[in-house]
Amino acid sequence: EKAGDPRLLARTWLHDEGQISEVVELARDLLFVCEVGEDNMWFQLFHHLLSQHQHRVLLQTVTMLQRSGLLSRLCFGLFGGQVLSVLATLCAEAANRLAQVLLAVMDRRYVDNAP
């Protein structure tokens, strides 16, 4: 990696300011626009987003990659197993969060309709 390499810049942003979702989105957009196809770089981004609980950005990223056709290539690449694992974890966390929201709505409805 040389100076000006988008992977180096994205990696630096994730390391230094990765807790800020806008910075992570900028790193993702840089990788996407520069058509970085390196499986490991995308896996690092997925892993970072999941570990920082930045689910909205992760879901946007997966959608962008799916629409571009890059997601299927990543899933069968060198880091395909890890990419699929991150996506499975995202799905499980999303399902858990949805269940929590539904239970809260049901509890509130029960309280509101109690005699």
Secondary structure, DSSP 8 states (H G I E B T S, - for coil): --TT-HHHHHHHHHHHHTTSHHHHHHHHHHHHHTT---HHHHHHHHHHHHHTT-HHHHHHHHHHHHHHTHHHHHHTSTTHHHHHHHHHHHHHHHHHHHHHHHHHHHHHHHHHT--
